[in-house]
Amino acid sequence: MPLKKVAVSLIPSGGGERGPYATVSDAEGHFQIDHVQPGDYFVALERNGFVSTRRRSRTYSAASFSVAAGQDVTGLLFRMLPAGVIQGKVLDEDGDALPGVEGVAAAATGQNAVSGGQTNDLGEYRISGLPGGEYVVMAQSGQPPALINLKPEEPRVYAPTFYPGTTDRRQATRIQVHPGDEVGANFSLVSTPTFSVRGSVSGLKPQNGSQPGPATVARSTPTSAGRARRRDPW
């Protein structure tokens, strides 16, 4: 089916002062971009409800194409896949909605994440624009501990939590998303006690005769190999 209202952009390969050039497809899915400077380009396609892509044409095998002076490039044909959606609610331990929590999805075999923004007043989130595949979903609260403590003497915070309710990505349930699907995933955040780490830093040595600057101390989680890994839960 022809797709109208697709934002079509020509992105110059290798940068430079050319472009980018942009237009919108008509009701028949046709587009035309005039006055394009000679050079190499690739095409970016964007439309709500479909997977945004920078892809090759089904007519031209190369990922990019060249425009020569005075040349008309015609017959380009592109296809877009309907995007998948993961939506649901994030709740607290009592089953009440948690507003202001960020819902994030990442491919089950990768690190690149897609944010769905913060939950609304009903605790609802929606992550759209997803290509088909398997995903893990995480929710994390940006609220300071004081806002969620039930007992001041036992400070607790909401830990980044993976669907269906675990802080360990390895135990997360994978969600299968097909093109055009809308999949539901409701889950509760896990609370955890907070701890304080205090100490001092000494023995800083100046480099190149300059005075040492302030020291930065960061927390990290050790792996089984004894090395520190990334601090984010992915």
Phi and psi in degrees as a GROMACS rama.xvg file:
@    title "Ramachandran Plot"
@    xaxis  label "Phi"
@    yaxis  label "Psi"
@TYPE xy
-62.9525  144.357  PRO-2
-113.442  120.63  LEU-3
-95.9054  166.876  LYS-4
62.2375  28.0581  LYS-5
-87.0121  126.124  VAL-6
-78.3128  114.613  ALA-7
-109.046  123.672  VAL-8
-124.095  139.049  SER-9
-99.4277  117.409  LEU-10
-104.844  121.892  ILE-11
-67.7922  133.508  PRO-12
-74.7837  134.456  SER-13
79.4817  10.6596  GLY-14
72.0068  -140.832  GLY-15
93.8214  -170.801  GLY-16
-93.7561  1.51183  GLU-17
-79.4813  139.823  ARG-18
54.1001  -157.377  GLY-19
-72.8093  161.415  PRO-20
-113.888  144.84  TYR-21
-144.763  152.505  ALA-22
-157.038  -178.016  THR-23
-128.444  137.091  VAL-24
-70.5998  150.806  SER-25
-88.8539  -170.497  ASP-26
-62.5902  -22.5656  ALA-27
-96.4388  6.70249  GLU-28
80.8062  4.68471  GLY-29
-82.8774  149.517  HIS-30
-142.693  156.489  PHE-31
-148.771  132.657  GLN-32
-123.901  120.103  ILE-33
-101.093  166.09  ASP-34
58.1674  42.3336  HIS-35
-84.8662  128.686  VAL-36
-70.5398  149.179  GLN-37
-58.7566  145.017  PRO-38
152.499  -173.704  GLY-39
-99.9216  138.416  ASP-40
-140.655  157.149  TYR-41
-129.673  164.013  PHE-42
-107.914  134.366  VAL-43
-112.928  134.461  ALA-44
-122.117  133.148  LEU-45
-140.724  134.955  GLU-46
-159.922  138.409  ARG-47
-57.8421  135.057  ASN-48
89.1828  -2.95503  GLY-49
-129.549  157.328  PHE-50
-73.2402  120.44  VAL-51
-66.2475  142.198  SER-52
-151.301  152.203  THR-53
-118.062  103.431  ARG-54
-138.932  170.585  ARG-55
-83.9103  159.662  ARG-56
-80.9864  151.092  SER-57
-72.0262  -14.8402  ARG-58
-89.0552  -38.9577  THR-59
-106.114  129.59  TYR-60
-76.0818  -24.3287  SER-61
-76.7266  151.002  ALA-62
-69.675  -24.1238  ALA-63
-130.124  165.165  SER-64
-136.264  160.931  PHE-65
-107.791  142.754  SER-66
-115.988  120.211  VAL-67
-94.9912  160.957  ALA-68
-58.3746  127.768  ALA-69
78.7921  1.48107  GLY-70
-90.0235  141.847  GLN-71
-105.973  119.39  ASP-72
-94.0718  115.23  VAL-73
-128.164  169.037  THR-74
80.0036  10.2128  GLY-75
-67.1528  134.968  LEU-76
-131.874  125.448  LEU-77
-124.1  150.208  PHE-78
-123.893  139.594  ARG-79
-116.196  141.76  MET-80
-93.1704  137.497  LEU-81
-59.0193  140.64  PRO-82
-84.5274  150.651  ALA-83
-92.8208  162.469  GLY-84
-134.64  137.586  VAL-85
-115.615  125.385  ILE-86
-138.025  158.654  GLN-87
173.268  -163.789  GLY-88
-122.764  146.886  LYS-89
-112.202  125.915  VAL-90
-119.831  164.025  LEU-91
-91.9698  -172.749  ASP-92
-67.2963  -18.4155  GLU-93
-96.6905  3.76118  ASP-94
84.727  11.105  GLY-95
-89.9568  150.224  ASP-96
-65.4164  144.522  ALA-97
-115.012  103.095  LEU-98
-78.7039  161.34  PRO-99
72.5334  20.9611  GLY-100
-103.797  136.051  VAL-101
-87.0024  128.909  GLU-102
-101.167  131.064  GLY-103
-134.079  138.964  VAL-104
-119.938  143.47  ALA-105
-138.073  146.766  ALA-106
-56.9128  138.823  ALA-107
-60.1977  -25.8699  ALA-108
-106.978  10.6354  THR-109
-140.385  -176.222  GLY-110
-109.033  -20.002  GLN-111
-65.8508  125.221  ASN-112
-111.737  151.59  ALA-113
-118.503  122.386  VAL-114
-88.3331  141.452  SER-115
-102.884  9.30202  GLY-116
79.8515  -171.098  GLY-117
-90.839  152.159  GLN-118
-67.2988  150.041  THR-119
-83.6457  -167.92  ASN-120
-67.3983  -15.205  ASP-121
-95.7599  5.29389  LEU-122
77.3395  15.0353  GLY-123
-89.7772  139.736  GLU-124
-127.572  160.576  TYR-125
-149.269  120.614  ARG-126
-112.807  111.195  ILE-127
-113.519  177.594  SER-128
72.8401  26.038  GLY-129
-91.8058  130.49  LEU-130
-66.7558  159.498  PRO-131
-62.1587  144.649  GLY-132
153.138  -173.291  GLY-133
-98.5354  137.551  GLU-134
-132.372  155.502  TYR-135
-113.671  143.382  VAL-136
-116.705  136.487  VAL-137
-128.525  145.555  MET-138
-125.556  139.27  ALA-139
-141.433  140.48  GLN-140
-96.0382  140.625  SER-141
-98.6954  8.1852  GLY-142
-71.7411  139.601  GLN-143
-67.6877  153.017  PRO-144
-53.8318  -34.513  PRO-145
-61.1831  -23.7878  ALA-146
-82.4077  -13.6891  LEU-147
-121.583  0.976753  ILE-148
-71.9375  127.421  ASN-149
-88.5467  -29.8272  LEU-150
-128.66  111.751  LYS-151
-56.1912  -29.9933  PRO-152
-77.2234  -10.8949  GLU-153
-127.62  73.4598  GLU-154
-61.5961  134.936  PRO-155
-135.413  153.667  ARG-156
-131.448  162.085  VAL-157
-84.9374  123.227  TYR-158
-82.0082  151.615  ALA-159
-54.7272  124.304  PRO-160
-122.177  132.51  THR-161
-95.129  146.739  PHE-162
-63.5713  134.228  TYR-163
-96.7477  10.0981  PRO-164
145.092  55.0442  GLY-165
-140.524  150.946  THR-166
-93.2268  -1.02447  THR-167
-107.144  116.74  ASP-168
-57.6362  -32.8243  ARG-169
-64.4212  -21.0874  ARG-170
-99.8265  3.41974  GLN-171
-70.1289  144.601  ALA-172
-83.5508  128.028  THR-173
-76.9117  140.338  ARG-174
-110.116  122.982  ILE-175
-87.0274  124.042  GLN-176
-118.234  125.58  VAL-177
-102.335  153.666  HIS-178
-52.9249  127.063  PRO-179
85.8127  -6.24908  GLY-180
-74.4389  153.571  ASP-181
-126.675  110.145  GLU-182
-107.963  136.593  VAL-183
-93.8247  142.665  GLY-184
-151.438  96.3391  ALA-185
-98.2356  138.625  ASN-186
-160.56  166.106  PHE-187
-107.119  143.152  SER-188
-72.6311  148.152  LEU-189
-97.8872  129.228  VAL-190
-93.1623  151.816  SER-191
-143.261  148.951  THR-192
-65.6565  154.084  PRO-193
-100.733  153.892  THR-194
-135.059  155.818  PHE-195
-114.993  139.696  SER-196
-122.091  124.242  VAL-197
-127.879  154.138  ARG-198
179.513  -165.456  GLY-199
-139.718  156.946  SER-200
-118.563  130.017  VAL-201
-138.624  167.969  SER-202
81.3908  19.7085  GLY-203
-69.369  130.596  LEU-204
-109.017  132.245  LYS-205
-66.4581  147.049  PRO-206
-109.646  135.802  GLN-207
56.8125  32.8026  ASN-208
78.3344  0.940243  GLY-209
-88.4535  162.014  SER-210
-75.5621  140.373  GLN-211
-65.2651  140.3  PRO-212
-86.5412  -176.563  GLY-213
-64.5389  143.206  PRO-214
-86.7199  142.174  ALA-215
-109.098  126.426  THR-216
-114.116  126.014  VAL-217
-128.009  147.081  ALA-218
-88.1755  151.161  ARG-219
-151.163  162.557  SER-220
-104.776  123.534  THR-221
-72.2937  147.305  PRO-222
-94.5022  177.043  THR-223
-63.423  -22.6058  SER-224
-84.7953  -0.976213  ALA-225
86.2111  5.08149  GLY-226
-100.012  151.907  ARG-227
-78.1369  139.303  ALA-228
-111.281  177.11  ARG-229
-56.834  145.424  ARG-230
-81.1066  -17.6059  ARG-231
-78.2552  155.23  ASP-232
-70.4701  -10.5758  PRO-233
